[in-house]
Structure formats: structure tokens, C-alpha cells
């Protein structure tokens, strides 16, 4: 879904650059020192999962990460350095999920699949530098990049595997990530609308090793997410 929408984002950008001059909306928008707004979007959550070296007695044949879709909503605030550069702070509530499929094969060659759902509800606090192109009529393209601190409100960090029937993969509650993305600004008569495609990649290992059958074969887990976001700014 995100790949398809990204294609249409690129197509719309190419089309708009070919447009003839027209009346500019929100001509004093760039003279504001600060502006605010809100965002709505969808995401695709995944993991970069690294296994430990294969052991002879290991019956685990493979671990698959199955990406899942979620959604996010946030608040937009931007400090304008000049008409091309700005610093953005976007507190965002993100609902995401990944599934981990563990494939075990016993001595008789029989296969067993164990699946674990890893649900997350993040409070994201990204600080991003935005570079925007010069306006072409009521359109501009931009790049963003920066760092993000996240708190997983649904973290199972404090859960003890010995207290539950099925063991779980325990992940840290607090993480940091790098973010980079592109977007397009559309200046409408009463507000600015933007479409943004962004990638987030974790900077640290979030796995909490607790010597269970599922966590022991894993060396580290790095969270990553793709976001397609619609922003409304005034």
C-alpha cells in the first residue's frame, strides 16, 4: 500500500512542476516564525532481526518477521529558520504491530510453527530538520531528517515469562531511532496540506534476553517503520 501511494506522490510531484504560473495562496506563510498543525497517517512496522550463529543441537530452522500495518496521529510544530529551513517537533501516537514466525524442525523432520504477535503503542518525539525547495505556484517539495525518542506504552519489559503460559519476546520500553523522508507541500487557500513518506530505523538493540526458547536464538532486534503521513498546517 505504501509503495503504491509513494508512486502517486512522485507522479503528482512531476505533474505539478509542469503547471503554468497561478495565484499563490498563503503568501505570508513563510514569514511566520512558528506554525502548528496536526497529522494523520498509516505505517508499516517491521524488525531487522539478527540470529546467533547456528548451533548443532538447534531445532529452530528459521525466524520470519511479518510486517503489519498500523496508524498514527500527531501534533505538528515547526520553527522557521528561514524560508528554506525549519526545525520540526512532531509528538505522535503510533499504533503498530509485527508478527514473528518461528519454524522448528524436530529429529523426525516434523515441522512446528510458533507465531508471536508483538504489538506496540509508541509515543514518538522526533526532532527533524526540514529543507524545502522554493515554491512553484502553490507547491514545494522537501526533505527531512533527524532523530527520534520513543516510549512504547504497550511494552512487555516487566513481564516475567515464568508467570505466563506462552513465552513472549520481551522488548525494551525506550528506544531511539534515526528518521529520514521526503514530502510535498500544497498551499491551499486556508491551510497547507502535505503528503510525507518517511522511514524510521532504530539505533539500538531492543531485545531483552531472558534465556527462553524463543529469545535465546536471537542476537539482536532493531525496530524499523515506514510512515505515509498527511499533514494539515496553518
C-alpha positions as a printed Julia matrix, in Angstrom:
234×3 Matrix{Float64}:
  0.0     0.0     0.0
  2.74    2.48    0.98
  4.73    1.68   -2.2
  1.67    2.37   -4.38
  0.94    5.67   -2.66
  4.62    6.62   -2.96
  4.34    6.18   -6.72
  1.36    8.54   -6.87
  3.26   11.02   -4.67
  6.13   11.03   -7.2
  3.68   11.31  -10.11
  1.89   14.28   -8.55
  5.24   15.99   -7.94
  6.22   15.65  -11.62
  2.83   16.91  -12.78
  2.85   19.95  -10.54
  6.29   21.08  -11.71
  4.83   21.28  -15.24
  2.0    23.61  -14.25
  1.81   27.22  -15.54
  2.02   30.15  -13.05
 -1.08   30.82  -10.95
 -2.12   32.89   -7.93
 -0.15   31.97   -4.82
 -2.04   31.03   -1.66
 -0.8    31.76    1.88
  1.85   34.17    0.66
  2.73   35.24    4.22
  3.06   31.66    5.49
  6.87   31.72    5.34
  7.09   34.99    7.29
  5.7    33.29   10.4
  8.37   32.29   12.9
  6.32   29.33   14.22
  3.33   27.41   12.92
  1.29   24.43   14.11
 -0.94   21.68   12.77
 -1.81   18.01   13.07
 -1.05   14.8    11.2
 -2.8    11.54   10.31
 -1.19    8.55    8.66
 -0.56    4.87    8.22
  2.56    2.86    8.91
  4.19   -0.46    8.17
  6.15   -1.87   11.13
  8.97   -4.37   10.9
 12.16   -5.59   12.58
 15.71   -6.06   11.43
 16.28   -9.36   13.26
 19.74  -10.94   13.63
 20.18  -14.56   14.75
 23.03  -16.0    16.74
 25.34  -18.47   14.95
 23.64  -21.79   14.2
 24.11  -24.48   16.85
 24.2   -28.23   16.02
 21.5   -29.02   18.58
 19.35  -26.1    17.44
 15.94  -27.25   16.13
 14.95  -23.75   15.02
 15.18  -23.65   11.22
 14.14  -20.04   10.6
 12.59  -16.89   12.03
 10.41  -14.74    9.78
  9.37  -11.17   10.5
  5.88  -10.49    9.1
  5.24   -6.77    8.63
  1.9    -5.4     9.78
  0.07   -2.14    9.09
 -0.96    0.41   11.71
 -1.89    4.07   12.0
 -0.59    7.2    13.68
 -1.76   10.67   14.66
  0.24   13.58   15.93
  0.78   17.29   16.51
  2.93   19.4    14.18
  5.03   22.35   15.31
  7.72   24.0    13.21
 10.21   26.78   13.87
 11.19   28.57   10.66
 14.91   29.33   10.43
 14.32   30.89    7.0
 12.04   30.16    4.05
 14.05   27.04    3.15
 14.99   25.52    6.52
 12.93   24.69    9.58
 13.12   22.61   12.74
 10.13   20.35   13.36
  8.89   18.78   16.58
  6.11   16.23   15.99
  4.84   14.36   19.08
  2.99   11.37   17.62
  0.96    8.44   18.9
  1.79    5.37   16.79
 -0.09    2.06   16.8
  1.94   -0.74   15.21
  2.43   -4.49   15.18
  4.91   -7.1    13.93
  4.5   -10.87   13.87
  7.4   -13.27   14.46
  7.1   -16.75   12.96
  9.41  -19.4    14.48
  9.8   -22.57   12.42
 11.05  -25.6    14.42
 12.01  -29.0    12.97
 12.44  -31.97   15.3
 14.66  -35.03   14.9
 11.94  -36.83   12.93
 11.76  -33.98   10.4
  8.37  -32.75   11.6
  7.8   -29.01   11.36
  6.17  -26.82   14.03
  5.26  -23.16   13.57
  5.06  -20.84   16.58
  3.84  -17.28   15.99
  4.14  -14.36   18.36
  2.44  -11.0    17.86
  4.47   -8.02   19.0
  2.1    -5.08   19.47
  3.38   -1.59   20.2
  1.81    1.73   21.1
  4.54    4.32   20.75
  4.75    7.87   21.96
  7.21    9.3    19.44
  9.14   12.54   19.98
 11.02   13.28   16.75
 13.11   16.42   16.2
 13.72   16.88   12.48
 15.47   19.35   10.21
 13.38   20.24    7.17
 14.75   21.6     3.91
 12.11   22.85    1.49
 12.52   23.84   -2.13
 11.44   27.21   -3.46
  7.71   27.41   -4.11
  6.41   26.65   -7.57
  2.98   28.24   -7.64
  1.29   26.55   -4.65
  3.61   23.59   -4.42
  7.01   22.79   -2.88
  8.99   19.6    -2.23
 11.01   18.94    0.91
 13.43   16.62    2.66
 13.51   15.86    6.38
 15.94   14.07    8.66
 16.69   13.81   12.34
 16.42   11.73   15.47
 13.51   10.34   17.45
 12.98    9.18   21.03
 10.15    6.67   21.56
  8.33    5.23   24.56
  6.38    2.01   24.0
  3.28    2.22   26.19
  2.47   -1.43   25.4
  5.94   -2.69   26.3
  6.19   -6.12   27.94
  9.52   -5.23   29.55
  8.32   -6.04   33.07
  6.5    -9.28   32.22
  8.06  -12.46   33.64
  7.94  -15.35   31.21
  7.7   -17.86   34.02
  4.41  -16.29   35.1
  2.59  -16.86   31.79
  1.56  -19.91   29.77
  3.18  -18.96   26.45
  6.61  -17.32   26.43
  6.89  -13.91   24.75
  9.61  -11.84   23.13
 10.42   -9.05   25.58
 11.4    -5.66   24.15
 12.72   -2.51   25.81
 10.29    0.29   26.52
 12.54    3.2    25.48
 14.29    3.45   22.11
 15.97    5.99   19.83
 15.81    6.0    16.03
 17.06    7.92   13.03
 14.46    9.26   10.6
 14.66   10.44    7.0
 11.96   11.25    4.5
 10.56   13.29    1.62
  7.35   15.18    1.17
  5.31   17.65   -0.85
  3.65   20.84    0.4
  0.41   22.04   -1.18
 -0.55   25.63   -0.3
 -4.34   25.81   -0.25
 -6.44   28.96    0.32
 -6.83   28.46    4.1
 -4.16   25.95    5.16
 -1.13   23.98    3.97
 -1.59   20.31    3.16
  1.39   17.94    2.92
  1.98   14.32    1.95
  5.05   12.77    3.54
  6.87    9.45    3.19
  9.32    8.67    5.98
 11.49    5.82    7.24
 12.49    5.23   10.87
 15.37    2.91   11.81
 16.37    2.03   15.36
 19.79    2.96   16.68
 19.95    0.32   19.41
 19.02   -3.27   20.17
 15.59   -3.55   21.83
 15.68   -7.27   22.69
 15.65   -8.23   26.38
 17.36  -11.65   26.51
 15.81  -13.91   29.14
 17.02  -17.34   28.0
 13.67  -18.63   26.73
 13.35  -20.99   23.77
 12.28  -18.08   21.56
 14.68  -15.34   22.66
 17.87  -17.41   23.06
 18.48  -17.89   19.3
 18.14  -14.14   18.66
 21.22  -11.94   18.81
 19.5    -8.56   18.46
 16.33   -6.88   17.21
 16.3    -3.44   15.6
 12.89   -1.79   15.08
 12.09   -0.08   11.79
  8.96    1.55   10.39
  7.72    3.22    7.23
  5.22    6.08    7.5
  2.87    7.64    4.98
  1.52   10.76    6.67
 -0.92   13.53    5.75
 -0.25   16.87    7.46
 -2.57   19.85    7.89
 -0.78   23.04    8.93
 -1.9    26.6     9.49
